[in-house]
């Protein structure tokens, strides 16, 4: 009890929390690496890098991939990372589908797509 209030004890498994947070961080790092890879490819295709720079960049990206894979293996978080990535992919797919399919906006029943009614604040 804290003061006059009963203490609140949450039943959180520390290992699950650790792997969940680490899985999220690694998933975000993978997404950033993918963005770097796309940017590097654009620069290579645009002729903005020398052969030596292309070689160093390729090696660095391969080493980063290997380090991420090793981290996932050592920490046992491959499934956690995959779950985060799958969830993010689903969110992006739904957002793109909604943006690219204007008919979806007019379909009733989807509370996320319903117009929000704002009441002006009294002055």
C-alpha positions in Angstrom: 0.0 0.0 0.0 1.3 3.5 -0.9 -0.1 6.1 1.4 -3.8 5.4 1.7 -3.9 3.8 -1.7 -3.3 0.1 -2.4 -0.3 -0.5 -4.6 -0.8 -1.7 -8.1 1.1 -4.7 -9.2 1.3 -5.5 -12.9 1.9 -9.0 -14.1 4.4 -8.2 -16.8 6.9 -10.9 -17.9 10.2 -9.1 -18.1 11.5 -11.4 -20.8 8.4 -10.8 -23.0 8.7 -7.0 -22.5 12.4 -7.1 -23.4 11.9 -9.2 -26.5 8.9 -7.0 -27.5 10.8 -3.7 -27.2 13.9 -5.1 -28.8 11.8 -6.6 -31.6 10.3 -3.2 -32.2 13.7 -1.5 -32.2 15.2 -4.1 -34.6 12.2 -3.9 -36.9 12.6 -0.1 -37.1 16.4 -0.5 -37.8 15.5 -2.9 -40.6 13.1 -0.4 -42.1 15.8 2.4 -41.9 18.3 0.0 -43.5 15.9 -0.6 -46.4 15.4 3.1 -46.9 19.2 3.5 -46.9 19.5 0.7 -49.4 17.0 2.4 -51.7 18.8 5.7 -51.4 22.1 4.1 -52.1 20.7 2.4 -55.2 19.4 5.7 -56.5 22.8 7.2 -56.0 24.5 4.3 -57.7 22.1 4.4 -60.7 22.5 8.2 -60.9 26.2 7.9 -61.2 26.8 9.9 -58.0 29.3 7.4 -56.5 32.7 6.2 -57.5 33.4 2.5 -57.8 35.2 2.5 -54.5 32.3 4.2 -52.8 29.9 1.7 -54.3 32.0 -1.2 -53.0 32.3 0.3 -49.5 28.6 1.0 -49.4 27.7 -2.5 -50.5 30.0 -4.0 -47.9 28.7 -1.8 -45.1 25.1 -2.7 -45.9 26.0 -6.5 -46.0 27.8 -6.2 -42.7 24.8 -4.3 -41.2 22.4 -7.1 -42.4 24.7 -9.7 -40.9 24.8 -7.9 -37.6 21.0 -7.5 -37.5 20.6 -11.2 -38.3 23.1 -12.2 -35.5 21.3 -9.9 -33.0 17.9 -11.5 -33.8 19.4 -15.0 -33.5 21.3 -14.3 -30.2 18.3 -12.6 -28.6 15.7 -15.0 -30.0 13.6 -12.2 -31.3 13.2 -13.2 -35.0 9.5 -13.9 -34.5 9.0 -10.7 -32.6 10.6 -8.7 -35.3 8.5 -10.5 -38.0 5.3 -9.8 -36.0 6.2 -6.1 -35.8 7.0 -5.9 -39.5 3.9 -7.8 -40.5 1.8 -5.4 -38.4 3.4 -2.3 -39.9 3.0 -3.8 -43.4 -0.7 -4.3 -42.8 -1.1 -0.7 -41.6 0.7 0.7 -44.6 -1.2 -1.5 -47.0 -4.5 -0.4 -45.5 -3.5 3.3 -45.7 -2.4 2.9 -49.3 -5.5 1.0 -50.2 -7.6 3.8 -48.7 -5.7 6.5 -50.4 -5.7 4.8 -53.8 -9.3 3.5 -53.7 -11.6 6.6 -53.3 -14.6 4.3 -53.3 -13.5 2.8 -50.0 -14.0 6.2 -48.4 -17.7 6.1 -49.2 -18.3 2.6 -47.8 -20.4 2.7 -44.6 -19.4 0.8 -41.5 -15.7 1.5 -41.2 -15.5 3.8 -38.2 -11.9 4.8 -39.1 -13.2 6.2 -42.4 -16.2 8.0 -41.2 -16.1 11.8 -41.3 -15.5 13.4 -38.0 -18.0 16.1 -36.9 -16.4 19.0 -35.1 -18.4 21.3 -33.0 -17.0 24.8 -33.0 -15.9 26.0 -29.6 -18.0 28.7 -28.0 -16.2 32.0 -28.0 
